[in-house]
Amino acid sequence: METSNYGAESIKVLEGLEAVRKRPGMYIGDTAERGLHHLVYEVVDNAVDEAMAGFCNKIQIKIHKDESISVQDNGRGIPTDPHPYNGRPTSEVVLTVLHAGGKFGDGAYKVSGGLHGVGVSVVNALSEWLVVTIARDGIEKTQRFERGIPVTDLSEGVKADWQGTRIEYLADKEIFENVQHSLDTLKTRFKELAFLNPGLRISVEDERTNDKREYFYDGGIGAFVKYIDRDKMPLFDTPVVLSGTRDNVSIDLGLEYNDSYQEHIYTYANLIHTAEGGTHLVGLRTALTRAVNEAARTGKILKDKEDNLSGEDLKEGLTCVLSVKLSEPQFEGQTKTKLGNSEVRGAVDSFVYEGLSSIFEERPEIVKPIVEKAVKARRAREAAKKARELVRKSAMSGMTLPGKLADCSSKKAENTELYIVEGDSAGGSAKQGRDRTFQAILPLRGKILNVEKAHMDKMLANREIQTIITALGCGIGNEFDASKLRYHKIIIMTDADVDGAHISTLLLTFFYRHMPELLAQGYLYLAQPPLYRVQSGKKIDYCYTDKELRELVDNAPDPSKVGVQRYKGLGEMNPEQLWETTMDPANRILKQVELDDNFLADEYFDILMGEKVEPRREFIVANAHQVKNLDI
């Protein structure tokens, strides 16, 4: 446990609070749903910092009926004594000055998740109101702010029977497009934090629905791995767990192999999910490859004539969580979630290599299934390489585009779009109704392969998948090159029924698993065709939801004479109708597929497209109430 010397002198000031309300995107990413939830994370992360420092073991979050948020911890409480920066209470400085916090220099925290010290002050600036309540040394004090400005002084204080900090705030409707919070979005992060901080109890209550959740995991990172693999068959009973420090870097690792074909690696730096990996991931891969090969040679599981296993061979079926903590993390990458500290690579490499080597000696029985799976993966990979080479040559040449593809005349990728359409009938209507200058049509015959259950070689042998890869022209997997993508809008257009939803999910699974860059860079979309054609006299309208239909019929001059046609498929629309409703940029509704949460996406695809039926049944039962259009 660190010292509890947490007073005004621990809080360092770098600069005043400026321009947050004018340019909120600079601080929280955007003012849509992602930015709204980022405010919650900032406040919760401050409480987690107290837990990491050893002073907090309980965090309570509430979503109130008016969409305000409260976060309370049982930590030390923000200091309230006057700060040397301006003589105001330290808590006020923390809430009104950007880059003021105990996370700079030799402050109150050696390691923290809130790296820039902007968290709570930015939340304050972007809230209609914020109230901070601090219980410290048996005294409770309160202060209120509106849009970042103190409207009361810190109160004199009353006796308190608790200790810690409670922050309540209401996100500003002048800033955010929508202030409705999603419990599903929030609970994923809370679950991660509870796994990564064993002994920390995080509870969340949604007063809008009376839904209550609590996350507490004594098992730590090993329990995290077991949770991720709960719907799969592990190759050995107990996950490998390593925990320790090397070169001032705290390292926690949980690892196991399962019978699936996918890799699931989640890396964290100071509890921040490093979705783009970084130096800690490089060190892990190097150490794992070296340790497995040495154990395989020592145990004579690999024959003398066989080549060493590569890192690629060892990916299949691997589930791993790696968490590092360090005092001065450096983040890089497109979304600033890639760890760049060069010293971390060596620290993780040496620590994990030594730890795995020792465990493989103690538990030699786990080496054989890992190596046997890797050898099978290598054979499949070599077969896939041949199949990929054929596909790559076709895709990169641009001379042998698939015969099904009705290409557009424009060759400027940034101006073009590809509709992937279900069936020849809808494909025919789309080809006739499109604007040939910039819209290409690729009809698929039936459902593509479920790649969640298939080796790469089997996937690449699938004709429909070959067609998609060739049409896009950007390669796949390690050979993916976004600069060679032939269309900058890839639009999945399927029927608005159960079969259409299944085909859409199969395509999304393929793109997520094998071309995730398309989602990350915003190239993938879902078309939304209308559900109904409504005719009243000579007037024709299209409705995309049941609610729209009810409103249109109810407001008609003579509802009894309104004719309603329910579209079961795209093929029921003639080319003109398909263009007008679903393909015309002036009228159509497109939903961009965004990847906000890798952990949640992995979980959903595992459940929906994996081998086990029971988790899928439970998911459907739990989410049935959210179904909007049920095709019976």
N, C-alpha and C positions, 0 to 999 in steps of 0.2 A: 504494500500500500504506500502511496506517495504521501508526503507531508501535507498537512491540512492548512498550510500557510496560504490562505486564499483571501486576500484583502485588496484594498485599492491599489497597492503597489504591484499587484499581479496583472493588472489590466493596462495594456499598452495601447496608446492611441496613434494611428498612422495618418488619418485624414478625416475631415468632416463628412457628414452625410450629404451627398449632392446627387442630383439628377436621377435618382432612383425612380421617381414617379414619371419623369419624362421619358426615360429609356429603361423600363422594367426588364425588357428582354435581355439586356446586358447582364442582369444579375440572376434571373430565374429561368432564362431560356425562352419563354414565351408567355403570353397572357391567356392562353387557352387552358385546357384541363391539366396539362403537364405542369405548367407554371403554378396553377392553383394548388396542386398537391405538393409541389416543391416547398411551399410555405410551411406546410405541416412537417415535412421532413427536417427543415431547418430548425424548427423549435424542438422536435423530438431528438435530433442529433445533439443538441446542447445538453439535454438530460442524459443521453447515452455517454457523452464525454465524462460526466460526473460518475457514471457507472464504471467506465474504464479506469478512472482514477481511483476507484475503490470506495466511493462515498455515497453510492446510490444503488438500490436493488429493486426499485419499483417505479414504474412510469405508468400513469393513467391518462388515456386520451379519450375525449368525448367529442362527438359530432352532435351539436345541439339542433333543435328543430328549426332554428332560424339560420342554419348553416354556419354559425360561429363555431370556433374550435377552442377547446381548452386542453392544455397539456400540463400535468402536475407531476413533479418528481419528489423524492425524499432525500435529495442531496443536501449540500451545504447551504444553498440559498445564495443568490447573487449578492455580492457585497453592497452595502448601502451607505458606507461612510463616504465623506467628501473626497472627490478625486482631485489630485494635484493638477490635472489638465485644465479644469475650469472651476473647481470648487463645488460643482454640483454633485449630487449623490452618484456613486459609481454605477448603480443600476440604471440611472437615467442616461449616463454616458454610453453604457453598453447598448441601450435601446435607441439612441439618437445619433451616434457617431459611427460612420462606416469605418470598418477595420479597427474597431475597439473590442478587445476581448482578451481572455487569458491564454491565447494560443500563439502569441508572438514572443520571441526572445525566450527568456527563462521564466515564463509565466506560471500559471497554476496547472497547466497541462503539458506533460511531456509528449503525449500522443493524443490527437483529437480527430474526429471525423469532419467537423466544420472547419475547413482549412483556411478560409479567407477572412474569418472574423466578420463577415457581412451579414450572417444569417438573421439574427433577431432584429437588427436594425432595419434590414430590408423588409422583413415581415411587418414591422411597425410602420414603415413608410408606405406600404401597399395595403394597409388595412383602414377601413372606415374608423374603427376604434380598436384599441388594444389596452388591456388592463393587466398589469403585472402585480402579483401578490407574492411577497417574500417573507418566509418565516425563518428567522435566524436568531440564534441565542435567546430563544424563548419569546421573541417579539415579532409580531406580524405587521408589515407595512405594505401600503398599496399606492399605486400611481396610475393615472389614466392618460392615454394619448389619443389623439385623433389625427389620422393621416400623417403620423410621424411626429406631431407637435405635442409637447406636454400641455395638457389643459388643467392639470392639478399638480401641486407639489407632492412629493412623497409624504404620505401621511405620518403623523407622529408615532403611531404604532399602538397595538393592543397586545395583550398576552396571547400567546399561541400554544396550542397543544400538539403542534406538528412542526416539522422542519423541511425546508426545501423551497422550490419555486413553482408557482402556477402562472401560466401565461394564457390569457383568453383574448381572442381577437376575431374580428369579422372582416373577411377579405373585401376589398373595395370594389363595388360594382362599376365605378367609373374606370377602373383599370382592367378588370377581368371580364371576358366575354360571358362567362357563366360561373356562378359561385356554388354550384351543386357538387358536393364531394362524393366520391365513389369509395365505399367501404372495401370493395374487392381490390381496388388499386392500392389502397393504404395498407391493407392487412398483409400483402406480400412483403412489403418492406419491414413491417413490424415482426413478421415471422423470421425473416433473415436476421434481424438484429437480435432476436431472442436466441436463435441458434448460435450466433457468433459471440454472444455474451452469456455463457452458462451461469445460471443463478440470477439473471435479471428477469423480472416478471413484468411483462408489458400487457396491459389490458386496454381494450378499446370498446367503447359503448356508443352505439348509434341510436340516439334518442328519437330519430325520425321513424325507426322501425322496431325499436326495443331489442335490437340485435346486440348481443354481447359476446366478445371473444377474449380469450386470455392465452398468452404465449409464454411458456416457461419450459426450458429444456436444460436439465442438468447434464445431459449427455454431450452437450456442446457439438463440436464439429463432426464427431462420429455419428451422432443422432441426426445431424443435417444430411449426411450422406445416405443413411438408412431411409430418411424421409423421401429424398429425391428418388431412390430406387424402390420405393414401396410397391410399385406396380410391376416390378421386374424380378427375374430369378437371379440372385447373386451367385457368383462362381465359388465364393467361400463365405463362411458364416459371419465372421466379424470383420468390419472394415479396418484397414490399416490406419492408425492414428499416430501422428507425430506432433510434438509440441515442445518448443524451446526457443532459445535465442542464439543468434550467430551474428557477430560483428554489429551489435547494437540494433539488430532487426529481430523483432519477435515474429516467430513463424508457427502457424498451426495448419496442419494438413490432415484431411480425411480422404481415404481412397478405397475404392473397391471396383471389381469388374462384374458385369452382368451378361445375360445371354442376348442382349439387344445388339443392333448394328450401329447405334448412334453413340457419339461421345457427348458427355455432359460435364463440362469443366466450368466452375464458378470461382473467379478470383476476386479478392478484396484487398484494398490497401487502406488501412485506418477505417475499416468498415464500409468504405465506399466501393460499390460494385464496379470493378474495372472491366467493363464489357468488352473493351478492345484488347485486353490482356496487358502485356508489357514485360518488363525485365523479370519480374517474379515468375511469370508463366514460362518464359524461356528457360530459366534456371530449373524449374520443375521438370520440363520435358527432357532436358539434357540428363538430369539426375535419374529419372525413371528409366530412360532408355539404357543408360550405362549399368544401372543396378540390375535390371532384368536380364540383360545379356550376360553379365558376369555370373549371376545365379543360375542361368540356363546352362552355361558352359560347365560350371562347377558341378551341377547336378546331372550333367550329361543328357539334358532334355533336348538340347540342340545338338545335332550330329556334327562331327568335325567338318564335313564337307558343306554344311549349310552356312549360308551367310548370316551375319548378325541381323537381329531384328532392327528395323528402323523406327523412328518416332511415329511415322504414318501407320506402321503395322500395329503399334500399341494403342492406337486411338479407339479402335472399335470396342464398344461395350464398357469403356472407361467412365466412371463417375468419380468426380474429384472436387473437393472444396479446398481452396488455398487462401488463407488469410494472413497478411503480413501487417505489422504495425511498425512505423518508423517516425522519427521526429520531424524530418523535413522532406515530405514526399513531393515529387515533381510529376505533374500530369501532362500528358501530351495527347495527340490524336484528334480525330474529327470532333468528338464530343467530350474531349478532355477527360476521358476515362481510360487512359492507357498510362501505366506507370513507367516513368522514364529513368528512375534512379539506377545508374550503372552498377553501383555497389550491391544492390539487392540481388542481381542475377547470381553473383558468386556466392553470396550468403545462402540463398535458397538452394543452389546447386550442391554445395558441400554439405549443408545440413540434411537435405532430403536424401542425398546419395548415401551418406553414412547411416542414416536412420533406416532406410529401406534395406540396405545390405545387412544390417543387424537383424531386422525383422525376418528377412528371407532365410537367414541362418536358423532363427528360432522357429519359424513356421514354414519349412520347406514344402509342405503340402499345398501352399497357395501359389507356388511358382509354376507348377505344371499346368494348371488350367489357364493361367495367364498366357503362358508361352504357346500352348496348343491353340488358343483362340487367336493369338497374334499370327501364328503360322497360317491358319486358315484365312485370316484377313489378308495376309500377304499374297496368297494364291489368288484370292478373289480380286485383289488390287491389280495384280499383274494381268489377269484376264480383262479387268476393267480398263487398264491402260491401252490394251489393243483396241477395245471397243471405242474408248474415248478418242484415240488417234484417228479412227475412221470418221467419227462425228466431228472432231476438230478440223480435219482437212476439209470436210464439206462446209462447215460453218465459216471458216476463215477465208476460203476461196471466194465465197460470194457468187460462184458460178453455178452451183448446183443447189439452189434453194428448193425446198420441198414442193412437190407438185400441187399439194393442197393449198399452198399459200397464194392468196391473191394480193400481190404486193402493191404498194402505192408508188406514184411517179416521183415524188420528192425523195431525195437521197440525204437530206439534212436530218440527222437523227433527232435533233432538238425540236424539230417541227412535226415529227411523225408519231403515229400511234398504231399499235397492233392490238386488234380484238381477237382474243382466244375464245372461240364460240363452240358451244355444245351442239354437235350434230350437223349433218349435211343440210337438213331443211332450214334451220336457222342460219347456217353459213351461207346458203343461197340467198336468203332475204337480205342478209347483211352485206353481201357482195354487191347486190343490186342497189341497195339503199345508201351505201356509203358515199363519202366524198373521196374519189380515187386519188386526188392529189396528195393527201396526207394520211389516209386511213387504210391500213392493211388488214386482211381478214385471214385467220387461220382456224378452220373448222377441225374439231377433234371427233373421232369416231368412238363413241362410248367413253367409259371411265378409264383414266390412266392408272398405272400401277400405283399401289400404296407403297411409297418409298420408305415408310416407317418400318416395314417388315421385310425389306429387301436389301441384299448386298448391292454394292455399286455396280458390279458386272451385270447382274440381272436387270438393274434399273436401266443401264445404258443400252441393253439389248432390246428394251421396249420401244416399239416403233413410234408411238405417240410422243414419248419423251425425246427420242432422237429428233423428231420433227420440230419440237419446241426449241431444243438447243440449237439446231441448225438455223431456224428462222431468226432467233435472237442474235446469233453471230458472236457472242461474247465469251464463249467457253463456259466451263463449269468447274467447281471445286478450286483446286490450286491454280488452275489455268484461267480462272475468271478474269476478264479484262473489260472493265466498264467502258473504256474508251472505244471499244469495238461494238458496243451495243447498237443495234440498227434502229431501235425505236426508243424514245424517251418516255412514252406512256405505254405500259403493257396493261391491257384491260381485260379482266376475266368477265365474260358475259354468258351467264347460264340461265336456265329457266327458274322461275320463282316457285319451285316446288322442292320436295324432298330429294329427288334425284339430282336436281340442279345444285342444291346445297351440298350434296355429297361430292359432286364433281368439283365444285368450287373449293371444298376443303382438301380434296386430294391435290389439287393444283397448288394451293397455299402451302401444304405440307412439303411438296417438292421444292417450291421456291425458297421456303424458310430453311430447309435442311441443306440445300445444295447451291442456292444463289442468294444468300441472305443480304448481299450487298444491294440487291434490287429493292428490298424493303428499307434498308438503312438509308439509301440515297433517294427514296421517294419516287421510284419508277413504277410501282405496282398499284393497280386500282381495281375496284369492283364496280361493274356497271349495275345500275338499279333499274330494271325494266318495270313498267307499270303492272299493277295487278288487275286493273279494271279499265274498260272502255265504257264511258257513260254518255248516252245520247238523249238529249231532251229537245225534241223538234229537230231543227237542223244543226243545233249546237252540239259539238262533241268535246268532251273533256276526258283526261286520263287521270286516274287516281293511283297513287303509289302505296297507300296504306288504307286499312279499313276505316280509320278515323276520317281521312279525307273523303272517302266514299259516303260515310254517314252524313257528314256536314254538307256535301254537295246535294245529296238526295233530299235531306231535310229542308234545305233552302231553295229547292226548286219550286217554281210557280205551281206545278201540278205533279207532286211526287209519284202519283199512280201511273203517269205516262212516261216516266223515265225508264229508258232501256239500259240494262247493265249487262256487260259481257265480262266474264271472269277469264283472264288469259291463263291457260295452263302451261303454255310454252311460247318461246320466242317465234317458233314456226307458225303460230296462229296469226302473227302480224304480217301484213304485207310490207314490202320494202319501204314504202313511204311512211307507214306508221312506225316502223322500227327506227327509221332515221329521225322522225319528228320527236319520238319519246325517249330514245335511248342512245342515239349516236350524234345528234346535232349538238355541238358545243354550246349553243345558245340556250338549249332547253334541258339537256340531259342532267341526270344526277349521277355523279361519280363519287365513290368513297375511296379515299386514299388509304392504303394499307400501311400502317405505321407500326414500328417495333419499339414500344415503350419499355417493355419489361421482358428480358430474355428468360428469366426464371419462370415467369407466369406462362409465357408462350411455350416453353419446353414442356411444362406441366400439362397444358391443354392438349398439345399434339400427342404426347405420350398416352394420355387418357383416351382421346378420341380415335387415334389411329393405331394404337399399340395392340399387343397380343391379348391382354387380359380383358375379359368381358365385364367382370364385376365392377371395377372402377368406372367403366363407361356407363354402366347402368346407374350407379350411384350419382354420377355427374348429371345424367339426364334427369333423374328424379329431382335432384337438388335445384336444377335450373329450369325446370319445366314452366314455372310461373313467369319466366321472362320471354317465352316464345310469343312472337308477335303475329306470325302468319303460319298457321298449321294447315298443311295440305292433307286432307283426309280422303 
